[in-house]
């Protein structure tokens, strides 16, 4: 049986409520109490803020390699298919092919882990990722159905929009697809296509949506669908992003995702800050911190139909936690401004997966398979062996490859 323990001395951001000098008791893999202490109690570093572990609503775990691949000479794409053409002719893809698919998935998992993410969707068909998901140090959801894109030039993932969507409804899963990722007439007909197929509803997680009209946004809101906003990828590929202010004003369930590092930000923490910057550039005002925090916690939990398990710190939910050393006094702004090196402790279902070595007793108590690494001079414990992974990748490609999402000294 997994031992019971508690964390204390931190500010808990649930995120709907802020609890100062809080305590959080973990029993088995769930939160038992937000008030009580256990016999085995871990006092966190003074001033620590504790959040629900972050959720990355959109990634492609085979694609988290660097450098990015995008339009040349200041151009921008008409739709995503032009990027696919550039990817296939890129020397980056040739280099990436020298490492195994398993190594690529592990790199991607650590990209997410080192930015506070415990839960992510790998937007690929199940036959691509099911054998690999059990090998990864974080939660990669497998309860989903999908399409690639609602257009004639998609990659034909799954068994067709209607069949995949009906499965989602029957099983209580999200149906996940890129939508309106471009400017041509067909790309901008995505909402029409879903409506005609009777597939526009609250199971939908719609990615990018840069072609949405005001009417599209209203239809999506009425249907209860969620939107995965990936501003870094959108700006890099198309020089625009979706009508995010309108979506928020209409009450759409907007979540922030990274896309892969082939086009997106280096990790979710960078994506959050870039989202705020893009919003300010578009509208001349700041997107508030609380909204941004909900876009990587509560909102994606709802989008994945997992709001009874993850996304907030509540009794009975999985003990998924992210604890940071804050740069700002406001709890929401502290997360928005956080960097990889600010992470103090991360926990998945009650078991630590990353944290300062001063908490090594907790890793041992929960029998976590971990190694130690150095990040900005701090000794850290981490689930698995990312340093060994990076060394194997470097041997495979033949030089000292640097991946910005792995913050390992040396």
TAQUIWO-V365840 format. One record per residue. RES is the residue in one small letter. OMEGA is omega as a letter, one per 30 degrees, with the letter a starting at -180 (* if undefined). Layout:
RES:OMEGA  RES:OMEGA
//
This chain:
x:l  x:a  x:l  x:l  x:l  x:l  x:a  x:l  x:a  x:l  x:a  x:l  x:a  x:g  x:a  x:a  x:l  x:a  x:a  x:l  x:a  x:l  x:a  x:a  x:a  x:l  x:a  x:a  x:a  x:l  x:a  x:a  x:l  x:a  x:a  x:l  x:l  x:l  x:l  x:a  x:l  x:l  x:a  x:l  x:a  x:l  x:a  x:l  x:a  x:a  x:l  x:l  x:a  x:a  x:l  x:a  x:a  x:l  x:l  x:a  x:l  x:a  x:a  x:l  x:a  x:g  x:l  x:l  x:a  x:a  x:a  x:l  x:l  x:l  x:l  x:a  x:l  x:l  x:a  x:a  x:l  x:l  x:l  x:l  x:l  x:l  x:a  x:l  x:a  x:l  x:l  x:l  x:l  x:l  x:a  x:a  x:a  x:l  x:a  x:l  x:l  x:l  x:l  x:l  x:l  x:l  x:a  x:l  x:l  x:l  x:a  x:a  x:a  x:l  x:l  x:a  x:l  x:a  x:a  x:l  x:l  x:a  x:l  x:l  x:a  x:a  x:l  x:a  x:a  x:l  x:a  x:a  x:a  x:a  x:a  x:a  x:l  x:l  x:l  x:a  x:l  x:l  x:l  x:l  x:a  x:l  x:l  x:a  x:l  x:l  x:a  x:a  x:l  x:a  x:l  x:l  x:l  x:a  x:a  x:a  x:a  x:a  x:a  x:a  x:l  x:l  x:l  x:a  x:a  x:a  x:a  x:a  x:l  x:l  x:a  x:l  x:l  x:l  x:l  x:l  x:a  x:a  x:l  x:a  x:a  x:l  x:a  x:l  x:a  x:a  x:l  x:a  x:l  x:l  x:a  x:l  x:a  x:a  x:l  x:a  x:a  x:l  x:a  x:l  x:a  x:a  x:l  x:l  x:a  x:a  x:a  x:l  x:l  x:l  x:l  x:a  x:l  x:l  x:l  x:l  x:l  x:l  x:a  x:l  x:l  x:l  x:l  x:a  x:a  x:a  x:a  x:l  x:a  x:a  x:a  x:a  x:a  x:a  x:l  x:l  x:a  x:l  x:a  x:l  x:l  x:l  x:l  x:a  x:a  x:l  x:l  x:l  x:a  x:l  x:l  x:l  x:a  x:a  x:l  x:l  x:l  x:l  x:a  x:l  x:a  x:l  x:a  x:l  x:l  x:a  x:l  x:a  x:l  x:l  x:l  x:l  x:a  x:l  x:l  x:a  x:a  x:a  x:l  x:l  x:a  x:l  x:a  x:a  x:a  x:l  x:l  x:l  x:l  x:l  x:l  x:l  x:a  x:a  x:l  x:l  x:l  x:a  x:a  x:a  x:a  x:a  x:l  x:a  x:a  x:l  x:l  x:l  x:a  x:l  x:l  x:l  x:l  x:l  x:l  x:a  x:l  x:l  x:a  x:l  x:a  x:l  x:a  x:a  x:l  x:a  x:l  x:l  x:l  x:l  x:l  x:a  x:a  x:l  x:a  x:a  x:a  x:a  x:l  x:a  x:l  x:a  x:l  x:a  x:l  x:a  x:a  x:l  x:l  x:l  x:l  x:a  x:l  x:l  x:a  x:l  x:l  x:l  x:a  x:a  x:a  x:l  x:l  x:l  x:a  x:l  x:l  x:l  x:l  x:a  x:a  x:l  x:l  x:l  x:a  x:l  x:a  x:l  x:a  x:a  x:a  x:l  x:l  x:l  x:a  x:l  x:l  x:l  x:a  x:l  x:a  x:a  x:l  x:l  x:a  x:a  x:l  x:l  x:a  x:a  x:l  x:a  x:a  x:l  x:l  x:*
//
